[in-house]
Amino acid sequence: MPARAQQFTRQGNAFQIHTAAQSFQLEFCTPTLFRVSYGNPAREPLMVTRYAWDSVSVQVNDGDGELQLTTSGLRVVVGTTGLLEVYDSNGRLLSADKSRDSSGIKKVLQADEHFFGFGERMDFLDQRGKKVQLEVGRGKEKPHIVGAYNVLQANYSPVPFFMSTKGYGIFLHTTYNSSWDMGNTALDTYSFSAARGPLEYYFIYGPQFTDLLDQYTGLTGKSPLLPQFALGLHVGTYSGGTWGHEELTSSAYVIELARRFRKMGIPVDILFLDSTWRLFGENGGKGATSFEWRETFSNPKAMFDTLYNLHYNMVGLHIRPRIDNGTRYKLLDTARSLHYTYPEANNPGEFINYFDSAAVSWWWQHAAMKVAAAGARFFKTDEGSAFGALANESAKTGPGGPEAQRLHNVFPIAYAKAAYEQFAAYNQMRGLNQTREGYAGIQRFPFIFAGDWPSQWQYFGPVIKAGLNIGVSGVGYWAHCMGGFEQAADPELYVRWVQFGMLSPVALLFGMDHPGYKEPWRYGREVTEIFKQYDEMRYSLLPYLYSASYHQYKTGTPIMSALVLAYQDDVNVYNIADQYLLGENIMVCPVTEKGAATRVVYLPQGEWIDYWTGRHYEGKTYLNAVCPLDKVPIFIKAGSIIPKQQVVQYVGQRVIDNVILEIYPGPESKADLYTDDGKSLQYQQGNYAITHIDQRTENGSCRIHISAPEGKFNAPTRTFTLRVHLDKAPANGKGQYDAAAQVYTLTGIEASKENTILIN
């Protein structure tokens, strides 16, 4: 028997392993997840929320010169030099080290292996063969077209996590910038390293991507439920005066905007005022927050009261992390005197130290409360990337040095966390925070939006890609500025972007172009009607979207997902970055080419139904789909059960006493309809109800079973309406068949009890 070249000690789930080449710790968290640590990494709470794990049964075999650690899910082989090989329970090689040194880790890249993740990237979906740099921020070169508007450098919310089609994922637990070579330098090797600090990573085995996301978000935190009304439309406004036109701002503009949406019958729930509500301070100018109102806002509280009387569920304000002195309040001076700002070179700093709970408490009570008391109910926490980096409208870079480098990527999390938690406590409801920047763990303080992209066709497709990449990186609540942010949009681009936006996880309308501001009526009657059509479609889908939100909270599966998440063994989907699943059953195919009358769509395995025509198609094939301006290609998976409701102008306008179940007969399938109070945190203690619905179609018969609601929450008395999509009238049944729509409708089904419906 060969002499052992490595020694180990064990304490619980952790193995301290020593070889002549290196020493490290390998700790099992579960049978399919372990952590590898070189050095002594700190236990930080912003990225990772769980460090305590139950005991894992590990069989140890230290014969034949190797150390083998076997759980029910994995076998880890530690070689004589400390390099690792990981196998699944069937003996299939998942991952193997090639080398490890001070520059990082190199691993074997298998011939048919592909990689997905890395955060909100706009460059590629499949990162095999690519080099990836992860640092919160965006391109800094001038002019903007090669810098700030460079989709190759866009890095607003990087996440040091990827999933491999071999069924495993790796999460590099570092706050520092990291570099990844996914087979670019050598075809048979990938590598990763951090700029500084001890190296630590988690290895996660699925093998399904959905299993990987469940475990990854178990480490970094599940995304909580937003208030139900946050699934309605969000509208941002510069209050009539964007940059360079600040003197035109007014509370009157804001109120008139809110009234116009209501008068035109365009559903909307949330309104926020961007930068120009603020009085620019004496030290940081546009780049800091004085928490004082511009003089054009004479009575902010009356404005908020009017907006809430118009039934806007939340109204928020844009802020930046630097604090400033205004004309009435000397907040910067006070914060500095109390040491609540983060020190910078040669001065006590301007950033509130959001890493310090005492500083956060002071910031909330003495700064944020000046606007919260008037009626603001959430913040848009902008420019988190400016901590230790270049700001948008300033040459300032904020704190510097090694400690700022360590905290730069997690600053946006601490910043969002402060606003999210403080407002949640003050409002006595679920939190809401809008932010442009994030990192691993940002999903706990939703939501992320894609940033300030110009209203040009060249940026539309990359924004879609950003949403797919952030979803497979564990962040589910995501939005983008419909029609783009800067510049006036081509009306056709505006329509196509709105169609995508209304069928995104969060629907956000916001632009800085003066005087249009992406308001739909600025684009004429036809565009406004299409806008309203898709807005109403979104509101009709609220039960479906809310149920998908609960599924996201429980499992980490995003509301909007790249096709590879559901079809990871289908190589045809690896580079599809302009189609996605909304929930589990609706496939949306945005039109990203100007003047397009058709677009090519890939239908994955199974049977798919054209939402507009009802025509059926077999999957694993390509289709040239027709797409007139008012129609974005949408396909429904056969067997789908999609809960819908009547359109309302805002969530809470009326009690939803009837739920419409759109049923597309097909292979045996099921769906869960989730219900709770829509606002409180009581769902975390189990105060919700779930109605289980399933359907089975065979021999020309469709059997639909609806359970009685299960759970603590007493849902309002309601009924179900069944709309079963059939190509001919059934022989039996008490419902009505619409031959033109090919829909059989059955009404008056009591939701409080179990029901079984058989349609022949």
Secondary structure as the mmCIF struct_conf table of DSSP 4:
data_model
#
loop_
_struct_conf.conf_type_id
_struct_conf.id
_struct_conf.beg_label_comp_id
_struct_conf.beg_label_asym_id
_struct_conf.beg_label_seq_id
_struct_conf.end_label_comp_id
_struct_conf.end_label_asym_id
_struct_conf.end_label_seq_id
HELX_LH_PP_P HELX_LH_PP_P1 PRO A 2 ARG A 4
BEND BEND1 ALA A 5 ALA A 5
STRN STRN1 GLN A 6 GLN A 11
TURN_TY1_P TURN_TY1_P1 GLY A 12 ASN A 13
STRN STRN2 ALA A 14 THR A 19
BEND BEND2 ALA A 20 ALA A 21
STRN STRN3 SER A 23 THR A 30
TURN_TY1_P TURN_TY1_P2 PRO A 31 THR A 32
STRN STRN4 LEU A 33 TYR A 38
BEND BEND3 GLY A 39 GLY A 39
TURN_TY1_P TURN_TY1_P3 PRO A 45 MET A 47
STRN STRN5 GLN A 59 ASN A 61
TURN_TY1_P TURN_TY1_P4 ASP A 64 GLY A 65
STRN STRN6 LEU A 67 THR A 70
BEND BEND4 SER A 72 GLY A 73
STRN STRN7 LEU A 74 VAL A 78
TURN_TY1_P TURN_TY1_P5 THR A 80 THR A 81
BEND BEND5 GLY A 82 GLY A 82
STRN STRN8 LEU A 84 ASP A 88
TURN_TY1_P TURN_TY1_P6 SER A 89 ASN A 90
BEND BEND6 GLY A 91 GLY A 91
STRN STRN9 LEU A 93 ASP A 101
TURN_TY1_P TURN_TY1_P7 SER A 102 SER A 103
STRN STRN10 GLY A 104 VAL A 108
TURN_TY1_P TURN_TY1_P8 ALA A 111 ASP A 112
STRN STRN11 PHE A 115 GLY A 119
BEND BEND7 GLU A 120 GLU A 120
BEND BEND8 MET A 122 ASP A 123
BEND BEND9 LEU A 125 ASP A 126
TURN_TY1_P TURN_TY1_P9 ARG A 128 GLY A 129
STRN STRN12 LYS A 131 LEU A 134
BEND BEND10 VAL A 136 VAL A 136
STRN STRN13 GLY A 137 GLY A 137
BEND BEND11 LYS A 142 PRO A 143
HELX_RH_3T_P HELX_RH_3T_P1 HIS A 144 VAL A 146
TURN_TY1_P TURN_TY1_P10 GLY A 147 TYR A 149
TURN_TY1_P TURN_TY1_P11 VAL A 151 GLN A 153
STRN STRN14 ASN A 155 ASN A 155
BEND BEND12 TYR A 156 SER A 157
STRN STRN15 PRO A 158 SER A 164
TURN_TY1_P TURN_TY1_P12 THR A 165 LYS A 166
BEND BEND13 GLY A 167 GLY A 167
STRN STRN16 TYR A 168 LEU A 172
BEND BEND14 THR A 175 TYR A 176
STRN STRN17 SER A 178 ASP A 181
BEND BEND15 MET A 182 THR A 185
TURN_TY1_P TURN_TY1_P13 LEU A 187 ASP A 188
STRN STRN18 THR A 189 ALA A 194
BEND BEND16 ALA A 195 GLY A 197
STRN STRN19 LEU A 199 TYR A 205
BEND BEND17 PRO A 207 GLN A 208
HELX_RH_AL_P HELX_RH_AL_P1 PHE A 209 THR A 220
HELX_LH_PP_P HELX_LH_PP_P2 LYS A 222 PRO A 227
HELX_RH_3T_P HELX_RH_3T_P2 GLN A 228 LEU A 231
BEND BEND18 GLY A 232 GLY A 232
STRN STRN20 LEU A 233 THR A 237
TURN_TY1_P TURN_TY1_P14 SER A 239 GLY A 240
TURN_TY1_P TURN_TY1_P15 TRP A 243 GLY A 244
HELX_RH_3T_P HELX_RH_3T_P3 GLU A 246 LEU A 248
HELX_RH_AL_P HELX_RH_AL_P2 SER A 251 LYS A 263
TURN_TY1_P TURN_TY1_P16 MET A 264 GLY A 265
STRN STRN21 ILE A 270 LEU A 273
HELX_RH_3T_P HELX_RH_3T_P4 SER A 275 TRP A 277
STRN STRN22 ARG A 278 ARG A 278
HELX_LH_PP_P HELX_LH_PP_P3 LEU A 279 PHE A 280
STRN STRN23 GLY A 281 GLY A 281
TURN_TY1_P TURN_TY1_P17 GLU A 282 GLY A 284
STRN STRN24 GLY A 285 GLY A 285
TURN_TY1_P TURN_TY1_P18 LYS A 286 GLY A 287
BEND BEND19 ALA A 288 ALA A 288
STRN STRN25 THR A 289 THR A 289
STRN STRN26 TRP A 293 TRP A 293
TURN_TY1_P TURN_TY1_P19 GLU A 295 THR A 296
BEND BEND20 SER A 298 SER A 298
HELX_RH_AL_P HELX_RH_AL_P3 PRO A 300 ASN A 309
TURN_TY1_P TURN_TY1_P20 LEU A 310 HIS A 311
BEND BEND21 ASN A 313 ASN A 313
STRN STRN27 MET A 314 ILE A 319
BEND BEND22 PRO A 321 PRO A 321
STRN STRN28 ARG A 322 ILE A 323
STRN STRN29 ASN A 325 ASN A 325
BEND BEND23 THR A 327 ARG A 328
STRN STRN30 LYS A 330 LYS A 330
HELX_RH_AL_P HELX_RH_AL_P4 LEU A 331 SER A 337
TURN_TY1_P TURN_TY1_P21 LEU A 338 HIS A 339
STRN STRN31 THR A 341 THR A 341
HELX_LH_PP_P HELX_LH_PP_P4 TYR A 342 PRO A 343
STRN STRN32 GLU A 344 GLU A 344
TURN_TY1_P TURN_TY1_P22 ALA A 345 ASN A 346
STRN STRN33 ASN A 347 ASN A 347
BEND BEND24 GLU A 350 GLU A 350
STRN STRN34 PHE A 351 ILE A 352
TURN_TY1_P TURN_TY1_P23 TYR A 354 PHE A 355
HELX_RH_AL_P HELX_RH_AL_P5 SER A 357 TRP A 363
HELX_RH_PI_P HELX_RH_PI_P1 TRP A 364 ALA A 368
HELX_RH_AL_P HELX_RH_AL_P6 MET A 369 ALA A 372
TURN_TY1_P TURN_TY1_P24 ALA A 373 GLY A 375
STRN STRN35 PHE A 378 THR A 381
HELX_RH_3T_P HELX_RH_3T_P5 GLY A 384 ALA A 386
TURN_TY1_P TURN_TY1_P25 PHE A 387 GLY A 388
BEND BEND25 ALA A 389 ALA A 389
BEND BEND26 ASN A 392 GLU A 393
BEND BEND27 ALA A 395 ALA A 395
BEND BEND28 PRO A 399 PRO A 399
BEND BEND29 GLY A 401 GLY A 401
HELX_RH_AL_P HELX_RH_AL_P7 PRO A 402 LEU A 407
TURN_TY1_P TURN_TY1_P26 HIS A 408 VAL A 410
HELX_RH_AL_P HELX_RH_AL_P8 PHE A 411 ASN A 427
TURN_TY1_P TURN_TY1_P27 GLN A 428 GLN A 428
BEND BEND30 MET A 429 MET A 429
STRN STRN36 GLN A 434 THR A 435
BEND BEND31 ARG A 436 ARG A 436
TURN_TY1_P TURN_TY1_P28 ALA A 440 GLY A 441
HELX_RH_3T_P HELX_RH_3T_P6 ILE A 442 ARG A 444
BEND BEND32 PHE A 445 PHE A 445
STRN STRN37 ILE A 448 PHE A 449
STRN STRN38 PRO A 454 PRO A 454
BEND BEND33 SER A 455 GLN A 456
HELX_RH_AL_P HELX_RH_AL_P9 TRP A 457 GLY A 471
TURN_TY1_P TURN_TY1_P29 VAL A 472 GLY A 474
STRN STRN39 TRP A 478 ALA A 479
STRN STRN40 CYS A 481 CYS A 481
TURN_TY1_P TURN_TY1_P30 MET A 482 GLY A 483
BEND BEND34 PHE A 485 PHE A 485
STRN STRN41 GLU A 486 GLU A 486
BEND BEND35 GLN A 487 GLN A 487
HELX_LH_PP_P HELX_LH_PP_P5 ALA A 488 ASP A 490
HELX_RH_AL_P HELX_RH_AL_P10 PRO A 491 MET A 502
TURN_TY1_P TURN_TY1_P31 LEU A 503 LEU A 503
BEND BEND36 SER A 504 VAL A 506
STRN STRN42 ALA A 507 LEU A 509
TURN_TY1_P TURN_TY1_P32 HIS A 514 LYS A 518
HELX_RH_3T_P HELX_RH_3T_P7 PRO A 520 TYR A 523
HELX_RH_AL_P HELX_RH_AL_P11 ARG A 525 SER A 540
TURN_TY1_P TURN_TY1_P33 LEU A 541 LEU A 541
HELX_RH_AL_P HELX_RH_AL_P12 LEU A 542 THR A 555
BEND BEND37 ILE A 559 ILE A 559
STRN STRN43 MET A 560 ALA A 562
HELX_RH_AL_P HELX_RH_AL_P13 LEU A 563 ALA A 566
TURN_TY1_P TURN_TY1_P34 GLN A 568 ASP A 569
HELX_RH_3T_P HELX_RH_3T_P8 VAL A 571 VAL A 573
TURN_TY1_P TURN_TY1_P35 TYR A 574 ASN A 575
BEND BEND38 ASP A 578 ASP A 578
STRN STRN44 TYR A 580 LEU A 582
TURN_TY1_P TURN_TY1_P36 GLY A 583 ASN A 585
STRN STRN45 ILE A 586 VAL A 588
BEND BEND39 GLU A 593 GLU A 593
TURN_TY1_P TURN_TY1_P37 LYS A 594 GLY A 595
BEND BEND40 ALA A 597 ALA A 597
STRN STRN46 THR A 598 LEU A 603
BEND BEND41 GLN A 605 GLY A 606
STRN STRN47 GLU A 607 ASP A 610
TURN_TY1_P TURN_TY1_P38 TYR A 611 THR A 613
STRN STRN48 HIS A 616 GLU A 618
BEND BEND42 GLY A 619 LYS A 620
STRN STRN49 THR A 621 VAL A 626
TURN_TY1_P TURN_TY1_P39 LEU A 629 ASP A 630
STRN STRN50 ILE A 634 LYS A 637
TURN_TY1_P TURN_TY1_P40 ALA A 638 GLY A 639
STRN STRN51 ILE A 641 LYS A 644
BEND BEND43 GLN A 649 TYR A 650
TURN_TY1_P TURN_TY1_P41 VAL A 651 GLY A 652
BEND BEND44 GLN A 653 ARG A 654
STRN STRN52 ASN A 658 ILE A 663
BEND BEND45 PRO A 667 GLU A 668
STRN STRN53 SER A 669 THR A 675
BEND BEND46 GLY A 678 LEU A 681
HELX_RH_3T_P HELX_RH_3T_P9 GLN A 682 GLN A 685
TURN_TY1_P TURN_TY1_P42 GLY A 686 GLY A 686
STRN STRN54 ALA A 689 GLU A 698
TURN_TY1_P TURN_TY1_P43 ASN A 699 GLY A 700
STRN STRN55 SER A 701 ILE A 706
HELX_LH_PP_P HELX_LH_PP_P6 SER A 707 PRO A 709
STRN STRN56 GLU A 710 GLY A 711
BEND BEND47 LYS A 712 LYS A 712
HELX_LH_PP_P HELX_LH_PP_P7 ALA A 715 THR A 717
STRN STRN57 THR A 719 HIS A 725
BEND BEND48 ASP A 727 LYS A 728
BEND BEND49 ALA A 731 ASN A 732
BEND BEND50 LYS A 734 GLY A 735
STRN STRN58 GLN A 736 ASP A 738
TURN_TY1_P TURN_TY1_P44 ALA A 739 GLN A 742
STRN STRN59 VAL A 743 GLU A 750
TURN_TY1_P TURN_TY1_P45 ALA A 751 SER A 752
BEND BEND51 LYS A 753 LYS A 753
STRN STRN60 ASN A 755 ILE A 759
#
